[in-house]
Amino acid sequence: MRSLALTCLLLNAASLQAQITVQQPVVRTTSVGTTVSVPDRGRVFLGGVNSAESFRQNYGPFPSGTTRGYGLSGGSISASVYIIDLQAMDEAILNSVPDSPLQPGMGVRRTSSEQEGAPRETATAIDKAANFERLARQAEKAGKIGVAKLHWQMAAKYGSTVARDQLSSKPVDVAKAAASK
């Protein structure tokens, strides 16, 4: 009797030691094959998948223990759209007027009635060209030749003949002209 109890104890100990658990990742792929129209800065929900699972396992030489497990998983697919128009951003930056005081002949002038809340007048092409010329000269003085070139191009776009002359001359001449002024 004693040997039978010792044998059962050894078998039980051996079966407990032999259980090795290896966890492997579960990889699932979900895809959607469709075409949708989404507006700028919009989002659309394309679909989702949910699943649940459970298991029960008995162990030991005589089913003396039970293991239970439950699992829930879910996933969804959506699309978000944000359109970045670099050309429009460049135009907005180049057309922006700094918050510095306006020099005579440049920018938008307001009458006393406009300062009280009436709508502002838009700057004329001549005023815009003069403002870009001023910004180009400031950039050249600061040694920012690339920025100056962009301002000269915008001034030329608004009809500045001075800007066209500056753009047609060599870049070294532009820098020398800025240093001499």
Buried (B, 14 or more C-beta within 10 A) or exposed (E): EEEEEEEEEEEBEEEEEEEEEEEEEEEEEEEEEEEEEEEEEEEBEBEEEEEEEEEEEEEEEEEEEEEEEEEEEEEEBEEEEEEEEEEEEEEEEBBEBEEEEBEEEBBBEEEEEEEEEEEEEEBEEEBBBBBBBBBBBBBBEEEBBEBBBBBBBBBBBBEBEBBBEBBEEEEEEBBEBBEEE
